Amino acid sequence: MEAAESEILRSNRPLIDGHAHIDQFAPADLDPLLARAEAANVGLIIAAGVTLESCRRVCALADERPRIRAGVGLHPADLDGWLDGAALAELRRLAQRPGVVEWSETGLDYMPNSPAYDLQQDAFRKQVRLAREFGLPLVTHSREADEDMLRILREERAGEVGGAWHYFQGGLPLAERVLELGFFISLAKPLLRLPELQRAAAQIPLDRIVIETDSYPQPFKKNPVRRTEPWHLPQVAAKLAELHNVDVETVAAATTANYLRMLGGRVSVAELGAPA
C-alpha cells in the first residue's frame, strides 16, 4: 500500500467493505464516493438496509452498480412498531432479489430512547429466522445489549448461517464468545483508536476477521477528508497488519477471503474490482 495523510491509501489486493450505508448519501455524491473506493482498491461494498425503504434503495443500488451488493434488514433503533405480517412479506420479497447477499442490518440497541426491548427482541428473532430461511449470513448490530444478543443468536440457531458481529468494539472475552457461535469479528475505524480493541484484535486469528467502514453521511464533520467512506478501508487493514505483525497484503488477502467464504459463493473473486 502507498500512504500519505489525507490521500487515498491503496491496497494491492482487492478489499471488501462488508458494511456501509451508502444509500443514505446524496445521489450526486455516489459517483465520487465509488471512484475513491476504486482508487483504494475496494472491490466490493455491501450496502446495508436499516428500514424497508432503505432496503429497497440498497437493492436498487445492487441492481445498478456492479461494485455494490445489498444486505436487507431492519435496524433495531429504527423500528417503529411490531414486525407484522406485511413487513415480513416485504422482507421476504426483498431477500430474493439477485443482489442480496446477507441479512443486514439487524440486532439489538439498548441505548436511551431506543424502542422497547421486547419489541426489538421479537423483531430480531423473526429476522434471524428469515436469514436461516433464505440461507443468508447475518450481520448483527449490538449496542449495550451483548448478553441478550448472544443468547438470542444461540437460541435461534444463528450459527447455521453464520455471519459477522458488525462494528465490533469489545474486548477479547466477548470476541471469544462471538467466535464460539461461528461468527466473524468485523472491525472498522474504532480499531485505529481503542487500545482494548487493539489488544483483542491482535489475538483474534486472521481467518476469523472481516473489515468494514460503516460509512454514512457525516455533515457534522467540517473536514470532508475526515468523513468515513469506503476508501478508508485500507487504513483498517493496515492497522490490523501492524497488530498482527504481518504485511498488509496478508491482511487484505485474509479478510477478503473470509468475507467471500462467509457469503457462501454469492460473490466470486472474479467479481471484485468490477467497474463502478
N, C-alpha and C positions, 0 to 999 in steps of 0.2 A: 504494500500500500504506500501511497505517497501522501504526506501530511503537511498541512500548513494551516495556521489558525485562520478561521473564517473562510477557508477554502474547502472544497469538497475532497474528502478522503476517499480514495477509490480502492475497492477490493479487487485483487487479481482473479478471484473466483466469485461467481455469482452468489449473492445472498438472498435470503427470503425474509421479508418483513412480515412476520406472522400475525401482526395485529395493528391495524391503522384505521382511523375514522376519516378517510379521505372523501367520503361522500358529503361530509359537513363543510368542506372547503367550497368557496365560490367557484362556479364553473370556469370563470376566467383564470382562476389560479391553478387549475388542474394540469394543463399542458406544461407550464413551467415546473410544477412540482414533479411531474413524471420525467421531465428532461433532467432535472437534478438527480432524481433517483437512478436514471440510466447512467449518468455520468459517474455515480458512485458504484455502479455495477450491482444495483439491487434488481435482481432478475424477476422477482415476483413480489407483489404486495397483496396481502389478503385484507380486504375491506370488511370490517365488522359491522353488522347491523345492531341497533340498540332499541329500535321501535319497529312496528310494522312498516311505517313509511320509510324509515331508514333502510330496512331490509329490502324494500322494493328498489331503493336507489342503488344499493351496493350490487344487487343482481343486475340492474341495468348497466352499471359500470363494467361488470364482469362480461356482459354480452358485447360491450363496445370496445373494450381495451384488452388486448392480449396479455399485457403485463399485470392485469388485475384478476383476482378470484374473489369470491364472496363467502362470508360466513353469515348465517341467519340466526337470530336470537333476540331475546328481549332483555335488556339491561335491568337489573333489579331496581335501580334508582329511578327508572323511567316508567315503572308500572303505574297505571292509573286506575287499576281495579283488578278483580279476579280474572284469571286467564280462562276465558269462556270458550264454548264450542266454536264460535265464529272465528276467534283469534287462532285457535288451534288448527282449524281448517285452512286458514290463510298461511300459517307457518308450514303446514304440510305441503301446500301448493308451492310455496317458495323453495322449500327444501329440495324439490325435484328439478329446479332449474339447473341447466347444464354447468353453469359457472360456480355453483355452490360446492365447496369442498370441506366445510366444517360447520359445527354449531357454535356460533359466536355472536354476540357476547351474552352470556348468562351467568348467574351466580347469586351471591348474597351481598348486601351492603347495609351495614348496621350503623352508619353514620347518623347523627342527629337529623331529624326531619325526613328520614327515609321512610318509604312505605312500611306498613305493619309487617312484622317479622313473619307471621303466619301466612300472609298473602305472598310474600317473597318466597318462602319455602315451598308453598304449593306450586307457584309458577316454575320454580327451579326444578322440582321433581318432575313436573309434566314435561319440561324441556329436555331433561336427561332421558326420559323415556322416548321422546321423539328422536333424539340423537341416536339412541340404540335402535329404534325402528328403522331409521334410514342408514345406519352404519356410519354415521358421521362423527369424527373425533370432536370432543368438547374443548372449548377454550373458555376457562372459567374465571370469573371475577370474584374476589373475596376482599372485603374491607371490614375490619373489626368483626369478622364472622368465621374465623378459620375452623373452630371446633364444629360448628354446625355444617360448614361446607364439607369437611372430611367425613362427617357422619352420614350426610345425605348421599355423597358420592359412593360410599361403601354400601349403604342400604339399597341404592338404586342400581347397583352393579355397573357403575360407570366405567370400570376397568375393562369391560367387554369392548368398548370402543376407544378407550384411552383419550388422550388429549394433552393439553398444556395448562398449567397454572399461570394465568396471564399476569404480567407486570409484577412478578414475584419480588417481594421486598423483605422477606423474613430471614431468620437465621437457619443454621444447619438442622436443628431438631425438626422444624417444620418442613424443611426441604426433604428430609429423610422420610417423613410420613407421606408426603406427596408422591415421592418416588415409589413407595411401597404400593400405592394404588395403581401403578403402571403409567403414571403421567410424567410428562416432561416438565422441567422448570423453564419458564420463559422470562428472559432477562431483558431489561430495557435501560434507559439512561440513568435510573437510580443507581445502577452498578458503578457509575462514574464518581459517586459522591458518598455512598453509605458504607462505612467501614465494616459493620456487621454483615451486610450483604456481600461485601467483597471477600470476607473470611469464609462465608458459606460457599460462595461460588468457586473459590479456589479448591474446595474439597468435593464438589459435585462432579461426577465423571462427565467428560465432554460428550459422551454418547447419550446423555440424558438432558442436554441443554438445547433450547432453541432461543432465538432472539427476535426482538420486535422494537417498534418505536412508540406505539400507541399515539400516533400523530393525530392531532386535531387542531383546528384554527385557534390561535392564541393571540388575539388582538391586544391583550393586556401587556404583551411583551413589546416594548417600543423598538427594540433592535430586531429586525426580521431574521437576522442570522441566528438568533437565539430561539426562534420558534421551531419546535421539533417537527421534522419532516422525515420521510423515509431515507433521505440522503445522509442522515446522521447515523444510520445503522452501522457502518464500518467503525464508528467510534466505540460502539458497544463491543464489537468483535475484537477490536484492538485491546480494550481493557481486559477482556476475558483472556486473551492470549498472554498478556502481562501477568495475570494472576496465576495462570497455569504454567507459566514459564515455557511456552511453546511459541512458534512463529504464528503470525496472524493467519496465514494461509491454512494452517492446520485447523484453526478455529472455524474459518469460513467453510472449509470442506465438511467439517463435522456437523456444524449447526444446520447447514443446508441439507445434508444427507438425512439428518434427524427429522427435519420437517417433512421432507419427501416421504420418509418412512411413516411418519405419523399420518400423513394424508392417504396412505394406503394405495398408492398408484394413481390417484386422481390428477396428479401433475407429474410430468416426466422431466428428467434432466434436460432433454432437448427443448422443452418449452421455456426454460429460463433464459432471460435475455431477449425475449421476443420484442419486436419494436413496439414502442408505446402507442 
